[in-house]
Amino acid sequence: MAVEIPFDNIYIILIFSILLLAIGIYGLTSKQNMIKFLIAIELLLDAAHLNFIVFSNIFGASGLVDPLPHAVVIISICVGGCIAGVALALIIQAYRMHATLNSRRLSQLKH
């Protein structure tokens, strides 16, 4: 038997997702540290995952749970974790070579 989430809770989850999205966008636009960029991108990904699951619950058949959105989100989380690991390795290598994590300083090195 599927457990349905009441609509009041769905709207709370959507508001939380919008809050995650706003924090992620703020982190991308205002910070210069590359690790903070990576955290902001992960927050944006989490907001997208949350929206995907909630909208599948809203627009899905009543009383039934569609496993496809859940499977897509699980695969996306796995791929996102791998990408975050590679990005973190690149950030560590950039810090070892240039002794800074400031993205503006690193972009000035190419000139």
N, C-alpha and C positions, 0 to 999 in steps of 0.2 A: 504494500500500500504506500503510495507516494505521499509525502508530507508537503502540503502547500504552505507557502509563506504568505501571511496576510498582507494586503496591500499597504497597510501602514508601515510595516517593516520594510517593504520593498522601497518605499519612498525614502525612508531613513538610509537605506543602503545606497540609493542613488545620490542622495545628498553627500554621504561620505565619499562616494566615488568622485563627485564633482570637487570636493575638498582636496582629495588626493591629486586630481588633475591640476587644480590651481597651485598646489604646493610644488608639483613637478615642473610646471611652466615657470613659476617664480625661480626655482632652483636653476633652470636652464638659462634664464635671461639675466640673472643678477650675479651669479657666482662665477669665479674665475678658476677655481680649483677643479682639476680634472676628476678627482674622486667624487666631489660633490655633483659634478655633471653626471657621473655614472649612477649615483644614487637617485638623482632627479629623473633620469631615464627609466630606472627601475620603478619609481613611483608612477610614472606615466603608464608603464606597462601594466602595473597592478590595477590602475584605474580602468584601463581598457578591458582587462580580464573580468573585473567585477561588473562592468557594464554589460559585457557579453553574456555572463551567466544570468544577471537580473533580467535583461531583455528577453533571453530565451525562456525565462519563467513567465514573464508577462505575456508574450505573444505565442507561447506554446499551447498545446491542447490542454484543456482543463482536466486536472486530475492525473495527467501523465507527465513523466519527466523524460525529456528528450536527451539521450546520452551523447549525441553528437557535439553540442556546444561544450559539454564538460570534457570530452575527449580532446577537442581542439584547444581548450584552455590548458589542459595538462601538458599537451605536446608543446604549446607555446611557452609554458613555464620552464620546461626542460631545455628548449632551445635558447630561451632568454638567459637561463643560468649558464649555459655554455658560452654564450656571447659575452656575458658579464665576466666570466673567468678569463677569456682571451683579452678583453678590454683591460682588465686589471693587470694582467701580465704586461701588456703594452705600456700601461701607465707606470708600472714599476720600472720597466726598462728605460722609459723616458726620464724618470727621476734619477736613475743611476747614471745616465749619460750627461744630463744637463743640470742636475741638482735643483730642479724646480718642478712644481706641479701647476704653476700658473700658465693658463692656456695662452694668454696674450704674450707672455715672454717667449713661449715656445714658438708661437707663430711669427715672432720677430726674428727668430734665428735663421729663417730661410732667406732673408734679405741680405 
